[in-house]
Amino acid sequence: MGNYFLAEWKKTRKIQIILIGITFLLVASFIGLGIYFANREVLKEGTQSLVLWGQLTFYNSSLLFPPMLAIFTAILFIPEFERKNIEFLKANQVSMGKLYCGKLVSICILLLCIQLFLFFIFIVSSKIDGIVLDFNLFVYIKWVLLSIIASFSIITLQSYIIVKTKSFSKSIGWATVGSMLNFVLIFVNERLTQFFPYSQPMIALRSRALADISSSDLLLFLAVNVTYIVVFSRLTISTLNCKN
């Protein structure tokens, strides 16, 4: 398995993915911080850090995050279908399951770097504003780590879409529609977002709840995400193993 990861890590366009991720993050942060500081004077004392966190993470996790992850998966998988590279790998007895896992581990490392940069922006912004954090730093770090788990529900789904369609535009289109549907669910019945794959990063980062996740909600969150990850991983690997 280690050899598969190293092979995928070498192939991964790491700088390109990081730059795209930071660009998406900066755009979302600019919007969120702009709204926060525009309304700074009307906020109650003692609520500033949670409102800052909510504004900083909401637009990123709910609107821009799914298309960003769709771009990442496309960057990882599209080259495999160019010049029938995937057929060459299968002819040489390369395990599609291990190849897929190698790609997931690679994207996990890069995504962790991007999410930690989000945490860095939050800390710097809170220092600039001179506010005291409502929670221990480890609570915010926990939310960031949960967002990595949540991201894999979208990554595995987008992996299946890109492997099935072999189309960059269709993959981004599905992710964009998913982002829009997330907004619809927020206004129709927010509890439904707990079961919607494109809503999971928003739930993990507590962008709407602005409170630590309860034990029951954490169990539901893990159950939903593990289900999506297992189902779409199996579908993706099965599709990769199919003859064209």
Steps between C-alpha positions, in 0.01 A plus 500: 500500500789735581638464148163593352482811717853608407424448131179703523666768711769550236237525225276741692518862390555618855584866435206537263256351751634709790481823296144425390402417857653818642334709227156358583568547870613862462193590293266344758694659786483843336121472476458365853736747666347788306154414633634450853684832525212685330272386783761504776342787694163328549640174639449418866808475718613141546357379167757651265729200461216260413348746253845551348545124466153461349548774243851384417400137440141518372555619143804280459347178636153538349553675167859477374627183668314240286614647164853526638499132597356414158796677338741309723353161407499593133869594521571161659295282267479663156869425416431129557256498208726689263666274243322205668747503788249323724481208255879474502501487881234230509687297239802509732296366793495831688239484777229758434402492867851580620547760227177667613603491866837652407320790335276548805797512738675753274200730488450461877847639572452796267151569632627499858752770407223713348269459799780585741551819300132576563566456872800732470285769336249469785767538769661799328161667445402452865832650613456800269149555638622453857232248596516210745416155363177347632643149487833336568723488192469122494125529436565696181773254401252216555256669264775535239584129529131408475485707182765272349277199567202688357700591191543135413126456454524756219838377372382139467174613336686727258751221432215275393355775278834576332581130449152436362477804270870568434390863465650794689204729424235248609685437824517872583137537393382232743696658784360845423144364497576327831612832651180668383283219637677540834381861514147391409498244782619762750191708428253212455598273790850531641484159670504340155853632452618241754445232234607692189860427387575852379395642840739292710797747512263776616372272778852394601622860525187599698456793262127527573471344845783709653513251788702189571358180355304280742574129545180396320564738210860380479388137474249593229765703319748211505236246394387714205852574380635147542200374301561745215874433498462120493220498239660743256848352545365157407314644201811687383728196530240281328475751214880518469515122475235486227610457142421801281 
